[in-house]
Structure formats: C-alpha cells, structure tokens
Amino acid sequence: MEEVSLFTTPAMKTSRLAALAAASFATCAFLSGALQAQTTTDPLTPAGAMTAFPTMVQTGTKPTLTWSIMHPARIGSGQPGGGNNGGGNSDGSQDMAVVNPPGTIIPTTDSYVTIQIIGTGPTNCQGGNSGTSPATDLRMSLNGGAYQQLFYGTQANVDPSKKLYIKKVNAGQTVDLGGRFVTGTGWSPFFTTRSSNLQVVALVNGDYYPAKSKFQGQASMASYLKPYVDSSFKVNIGPLSVLLVMELAQTNQSSPCFDYQDQVVLVTLSRKHPNNGHGNNLDGVDSSNPGNGKGGPNGAVDPSGGVDDEMR
C-alpha cells in the first residue's frame, strides 16, 4: 500500500516529496484560518478552516474534505448612505444587526448584546447646572417589553469598562434604550430610541456625529465622547458596536446646547459570550454561583448587573 497526499485522485499518483509539500501547504492554510478564528470571534477579514478524513489514503481513493468560512460582520447604519452601509456590503461583509432609525437595534442573527455607559452630563444651557450635572437614569427594553434600569448616577459613578448588561438576544428581537435625569421636581421627560423627536440617535462606525455643527474643533465636546468621534466628526468604533447619543435636557434642536452628549452609551454585539459566565442574568453570570454581587433569580433582572457574580 502506498500512502500519498490527501489530494491524490484515481488518475494521478503523487511523489512523496510533492505529497509532503501539498500536505504542508494545506496544513498551513488550515492553521492560518483556524488561528484567526480563535483569536477573534468576529474576523475583520474572511476566516476559514478545512479538515480532511482520513488524512492518509490509498492510491485511487479520495478523502472527504470539510470546510467552512466566516465572513466579517457589522451593524448596518441608520443614516442614509452613512457608516457601515458601504454600498450594499460590496466588501462581502454580513449585517449582524441593523439600526431602525432613530435608534432601535435589531439583530439579524442570534447575538450576545453588551451595554456600557460611556458618560453622562446634562446641561440646561442657562447656567443653572454650574456644579455637578444631575444624575441620569439609563433604561433598556427588549423586544418591546418594559424598560429596565441599567444605570443611575452622575459622571462620577460611570465606569466605561463596566458591562451593565450581557444577554443573548434572538434574531429579530428589538433592543431599545432611553434616558432621563433628575430635576428639582422629579424627572425630566423620558426619551428613547423610539422617540420621533430624535432626542436619542444610534450611530455606527463611520456615521457623522449629528451635532458636529455645535462644536469648534472639539473644544466643547465632552471628554468621555472624544475617544469615539474623530477630528472630522465621524464615529470611530468597532464594526459590531453602536454608539447611542442622547440629548435629554433640550428639545429645541437649534439650541447650542442640543449636542447629544447628555448620556452616551456603547452597545456591542458578538456571536459568542463575551465573558466567562453562563449568560443567565443581565450581567451574563449564573446567580447560582454568587460571589461579589447580589445576583437575582435566573432570567430575572440582576440588581448588580455590572458586577461579576461568579466565584473565581
């Protein structure tokens, strides 16, 4: 019995040297795609993997080849001709979600959704907020359900690295967010990604920041927003992220203070769970394994959504 390359066909015999070269090439191609798939869940370029069974065959027989490819994914822009629209995905990428203007996020495939607050700081444009900006309230609604609180506090309470929400969302379900702030008499109006007055807008990578005309350079832009918007006022985030910007204190869009930085939120989608938890609670951790947090019942709202409850 002669062992030859897995690429041998009945009409062709291959020398051992050629077989080894072909096998080496195939192995390198496979490892390249496999390593790329392991190092990044959602590749920036197409990543593939190929296996053969059996790897060594007799002359005149053929192995079974199995291969797969993962195309880059992104979130489709809600702005006409903007951001990740890219001319109908001519780059071969696939929309993992779309933005339904002004800001509803709709995954097109089952995805894990992560929510982080980047910054908060409402201003009333009359100098009344000369001290600390009032506390804001961030809430989220899944598939048209009741809005659940994810954050309450001022900028001093913001940790942009903290994941307030991690949960698997099914394809076609809607993700909406909204905000309000504390006033002297109670609460300001609650504006959401469904509000028709464009108080809350969802932006993807490459979209133009809607209040760019209000700023000179970036002099008046909040420091927490600057890392996500470049000098030309284009949003600079990952292809699977959405930057939600909220104007909570003003309703007059001609006002110089209508600048969409009263509350800023980053929403990110992924195919795999972004942490080491089980994904049962809002923070993606099984409350049957309580640790530092106070996890609620499985499937219910976790009051410590930003704390990893799992014992390590």
C-alpha positions as CSV (number, residue, x, y, z in Angstrom):
1,M,0.0,0.0,0.0
2,E,1.3,3.4,-1.0
3,E,0.4,6.4,1.2
4,V,0.1,9.5,-0.8
5,S,-1.2,13.1,-0.4
6,L,-4.8,13.6,0.5
7,F,-5.2,15.5,-2.8
8,T,-4.5,12.3,-4.8
9,T,-7.1,11.3,-7.4
10,P,-7.5,8.0,-9.1
11,A,-5.9,9.3,-12.3
12,M,-2.8,10.7,-10.7
13,K,0.0,9.4,-8.4
14,T,2.0,11.9,-6.5
15,S,5.6,11.5,-5.3
16,R,6.3,11.6,-1.6
17,L,8.1,14.9,-1.9
18,A,5.1,16.5,-3.8
19,A,2.7,14.9,-1.4
20,L,4.5,16.3,1.6
21,A,4.7,19.8,0.0
22,A,0.9,19.7,-0.7
23,A,0.1,18.5,2.8
24,S,2.3,21.2,4.3
25,F,0.5,23.9,2.2
26,A,-2.9,22.6,3.2
27,T,-1.9,22.4,6.9
28,C,-0.6,26.0,6.8
29,A,-3.8,27.2,5.2
30,F,-5.9,25.4,7.7
31,L,-3.9,26.6,10.7
32,S,-3.9,30.2,9.4
33,G,-7.7,30.2,9.2
34,A,-8.2,28.3,12.4
35,L,-5.9,30.6,14.4
36,Q,-7.6,33.6,13.0
37,A,-10.9,32.2,14.0
38,Q,-9.6,31.5,17.5
39,T,-8.0,34.9,18.2
40,T,-11.1,36.9,17.1
41,T,-14.7,35.9,17.4
42,D,-15.8,38.1,14.5
43,P,-13.0,38.4,11.9
44,L,-12.2,41.6,10.1
45,T,-11.3,39.5,7.0
46,P,-12.8,36.2,5.9
47,A,-11.5,33.3,8.1
48,G,-11.8,29.7,7.1
49,A,-11.0,26.2,8.3
50,M,-10.7,22.9,6.4
51,T,-10.4,19.3,7.6
52,A,-9.8,16.0,5.8
53,F,-10.8,12.5,6.7
54,P,-8.9,10.3,6.5
55,T,-5.7,12.3,6.3
56,M,-3.8,9.4,4.7
57,V,-5.4,7.4,1.9
58,Q,-4.6,4.6,-0.6
59,T,-3.9,5.3,-4.2
60,G,-7.2,5.5,-6.0
61,T,-9.3,6.7,-3.1
62,K,-10.4,10.1,-2.1
63,P,-10.7,11.7,1.4
64,T,-13.7,13.7,2.5
65,L,-13.0,17.4,2.7
66,T,-15.0,19.6,5.1
67,W,-14.6,23.4,5.0
68,S,-16.2,26.5,6.5
69,I,-15.8,30.2,6.2
70,M,-16.8,33.1,8.5
71,H,-17.3,36.4,6.8
72,P,-16.8,39.7,8.5
73,A,-19.9,41.0,10.3
74,R,-21.0,44.6,11.0
75,I,-24.1,46.6,12.0
76,G,-25.9,48.4,9.2
77,S,-26.2,52.2,9.6
78,G,-29.5,54.0,10.2
79,Q,-28.1,57.1,8.4
80,P,-28.8,57.2,4.6
81,G,-25.6,56.3,2.8
82,G,-23.6,56.5,6.1
83,G,-21.4,54.5,8.2
84,N,-21.3,50.7,7.7
85,N,-23.7,50.8,4.7
86,G,-20.7,50.6,2.4
87,G,-22.7,50.5,-0.8
88,G,-24.7,47.4,-0.2
89,N,-21.9,45.4,1.6
90,S,-19.8,45.2,-1.5
91,D,-16.9,44.2,0.7
92,G,-18.6,40.8,1.3
93,S,-19.4,41.5,5.0
94,Q,-22.7,40.5,6.5
95,D,-25.0,42.6,8.6
96,M,-25.2,41.1,12.1
97,A,-27.8,43.7,13.0
98,V,-29.5,46.8,11.6
99,V,-30.4,50.1,13.1
100,N,-34.0,51.2,12.6
101,P,-34.0,55.0,12.8
102,P,-33.7,56.8,15.1
103,G,-32.1,54.1,17.2
104,T,-33.8,50.7,17.6
105,I,-31.2,47.9,17.2
106,I,-32.4,44.7,15.5
107,P,-30.1,41.7,15.4
108,T,-30.4,39.7,12.2
109,T,-28.8,36.6,13.9
110,D,-28.8,35.4,17.5
111,S,-26.3,37.6,19.3
112,Y,-25.0,38.5,22.7
113,V,-25.7,42.1,23.4
114,T,-23.4,44.1,25.8
115,I,-24.2,47.5,27.1
116,Q,-21.8,50.0,28.6
117,I,-22.4,53.6,29.7
118,I,-19.6,55.9,28.4
119,G,-20.6,59.2,30.0
120,T,-23.3,61.4,31.3
121,G,-23.7,65.1,32.0
122,P,-27.0,67.0,31.1
123,T,-26.8,70.8,30.9
124,N,-29.7,73.2,30.9
125,C,-27.9,76.0,28.8
126,Q,-28.9,78.7,31.3
127,G,-26.0,78.2,33.7
128,G,-28.2,76.6,36.4
129,N,-26.1,73.5,36.4
130,S,-22.9,75.3,37.4
131,G,-22.0,72.5,39.8
132,T,-22.3,68.8,39.2
133,S,-24.6,67.7,36.5
134,P,-27.8,66.0,37.7
135,A,-28.0,62.2,38.0
136,T,-29.3,60.4,34.9
137,D,-31.3,57.2,34.5
138,L,-30.5,54.7,31.7
139,R,-33.0,52.0,30.8
140,M,-33.3,49.3,28.3
141,S,-36.3,47.5,26.7
142,L,-36.0,44.1,25.0
143,N,-38.5,43.3,22.2
144,G,-41.0,45.9,23.3
145,G,-41.0,44.9,26.9
146,A,-40.9,47.2,30.0
147,Y,-37.9,49.4,30.4
148,Q,-35.4,48.1,33.0
149,Q,-32.9,50.3,34.8
150,L,-29.3,49.7,33.9
151,F,-27.6,52.8,35.4
152,Y,-28.4,55.6,37.8
153,G,-25.9,58.3,38.8
154,T,-23.6,61.1,37.7
155,Q,-20.4,61.0,35.7
156,A,-18.5,60.2,39.0
157,N,-20.4,56.9,39.0
158,V,-19.5,56.0,35.4
159,D,-17.1,53.2,34.7
160,P,-17.0,52.9,30.9
161,S,-15.3,49.4,31.1
162,K,-18.2,48.0,33.2
163,K,-20.7,45.8,31.4
164,L,-24.1,46.8,32.6
165,Y,-25.9,44.2,30.5
166,I,-24.8,41.0,28.8
167,K,-27.5,38.7,27.4
168,K,-28.3,36.6,24.3
169,V,-30.9,38.3,22.0
170,N,-32.7,36.3,19.3
171,A,-32.7,37.4,15.7
172,G,-35.5,39.8,15.0
173,Q,-35.9,41.0,18.6
174,T,-35.6,44.7,19.2
175,V,-33.2,46.5,21.6
176,D,-34.2,50.0,22.7
177,L,-32.6,52.3,25.2
178,G,-33.8,55.5,26.9
179,G,-32.7,58.1,29.4
180,R,-33.9,60.9,31.7
181,F,-32.4,62.9,34.5
182,V,-33.3,64.2,37.9
183,T,-34.9,67.7,38.1
184,G,-35.9,69.8,41.1
185,T,-39.4,68.4,40.9
186,G,-38.8,64.8,39.9
187,W,-37.8,63.6,36.5
188,S,-37.2,65.1,33.1
189,P,-39.1,63.6,30.1
190,F,-38.1,60.0,29.3
191,F,-36.6,59.9,25.7
192,T,-35.9,56.6,23.9
193,T,-34.6,55.2,20.7
194,R,-38.2,55.1,19.6
195,S,-38.9,58.8,20.2
196,S,-39.8,60.5,17.0
197,N,-38.2,63.8,18.0
198,L,-34.7,62.5,17.5
199,Q,-33.6,63.0,21.1
200,V,-31.8,59.7,21.1
201,V,-29.8,58.6,18.0
202,A,-27.9,55.4,17.2
203,L,-24.6,55.7,15.3
204,V,-22.3,53.1,13.8
205,N,-18.7,53.2,12.7
206,G,-18.3,55.9,10.0
207,D,-21.5,57.8,10.7
208,Y,-21.3,61.5,11.2
209,Y,-21.9,62.8,14.7
210,P,-25.3,64.7,14.5
211,A,-24.2,67.8,16.5
212,K,-20.9,68.4,14.7
213,S,-22.0,72.0,13.8
214,K,-22.3,72.8,17.5
215,F,-18.6,72.3,18.2
216,Q,-15.5,74.3,17.2
217,G,-12.8,71.6,16.6
218,Q,-13.7,69.5,19.7
219,A,-13.5,72.3,22.2
220,S,-17.0,71.9,23.6
221,M,-17.2,68.1,23.2
222,A,-17.3,66.2,26.5
223,S,-14.1,64.4,27.2
224,Y,-15.8,61.0,27.5
225,L,-17.1,61.3,23.9
226,K,-13.9,62.3,22.3
227,P,-12.4,58.8,22.0
228,Y,-15.3,57.7,19.9
229,V,-15.5,60.6,17.5
230,D,-12.6,61.7,15.3
231,S,-11.5,65.2,14.2
232,S,-13.8,65.1,11.2
233,F,-16.7,64.2,13.5
234,K,-17.0,60.7,12.2
235,V,-17.8,57.9,14.7
236,N,-14.8,55.7,15.3
237,I,-15.9,52.4,16.9
238,G,-15.8,48.7,16.1
239,P,-17.9,47.2,13.2
240,L,-20.2,45.4,15.7
241,S,-20.8,48.3,18.0
242,V,-23.4,51.1,18.2
243,L,-22.8,54.5,19.8
244,L,-26.1,55.8,21.3
245,V,-26.0,59.5,22.0
246,M,-28.8,61.3,23.9
247,E,-30.0,64.8,24.3
248,L,-32.1,64.9,27.4
249,A,-32.1,68.5,28.6
250,Q,-33.0,70.3,25.4
251,T,-35.9,69.9,22.9
252,N,-35.0,72.9,20.7
253,Q,-32.6,71.5,18.1
254,S,-31.4,75.0,17.2
255,S,-30.1,75.5,20.7
256,P,-26.3,75.5,21.1
257,C,-26.8,73.0,24.0
258,F,-28.6,70.5,21.8
259,D,-25.4,68.5,21.4
260,Y,-26.2,64.8,22.0
261,Q,-23.9,64.3,24.9
262,D,-26.1,64.2,28.0
263,Q,-25.9,60.4,28.1
264,V,-23.6,58.3,25.8
265,V,-23.9,54.5,25.6
266,L,-22.0,51.8,23.8
267,V,-23.8,48.7,22.6
268,T,-21.8,45.8,21.2
269,L,-22.9,42.5,19.6
270,S,-20.9,39.3,19.4
271,R,-21.5,35.7,18.3
272,K,-20.0,34.2,21.4
273,H,-20.4,35.1,25.1
274,P,-18.0,38.0,25.9
275,N,-17.2,36.8,29.4
276,N,-16.8,33.6,31.4
277,G,-20.3,33.4,32.8
278,H,-23.3,31.3,31.8
279,G,-25.4,34.1,30.4
280,N,-28.5,33.5,32.6
281,N,-28.7,37.0,34.2
282,L,-28.3,40.6,32.9
283,D,-24.6,40.5,33.6
284,G,-24.2,37.2,31.9
285,V,-23.4,35.3,35.1
286,D,-25.4,32.4,36.7
287,S,-26.7,33.6,40.1
288,S,-26.5,30.1,41.4
289,N,-22.8,30.8,41.7
290,P,-22.9,34.0,43.8
291,G,-19.7,35.8,44.5
292,N,-19.2,39.5,44.8
293,G,-22.5,40.6,43.6
294,K,-26.2,40.0,44.5
295,G,-27.5,38.1,41.6
296,G,-31.2,37.8,41.3
297,P,-33.2,34.7,40.1
298,N,-32.1,33.2,36.8
299,G,-33.7,35.1,34.0
300,A,-34.7,38.0,36.2
301,V,-33.2,41.5,36.5
302,D,-29.9,41.3,38.3
303,P,-29.6,44.3,40.6
304,S,-25.8,44.1,40.4
305,G,-25.7,43.9,36.6
306,G,-22.2,45.5,36.5
307,V,-20.7,43.0,39.0
308,D,-19.3,39.6,38.0
309,D,-21.2,37.3,40.4
310,E,-19.3,34.2,39.5
311,M,-16.8,32.7,42.0
312,R,-13.3,32.5,40.6
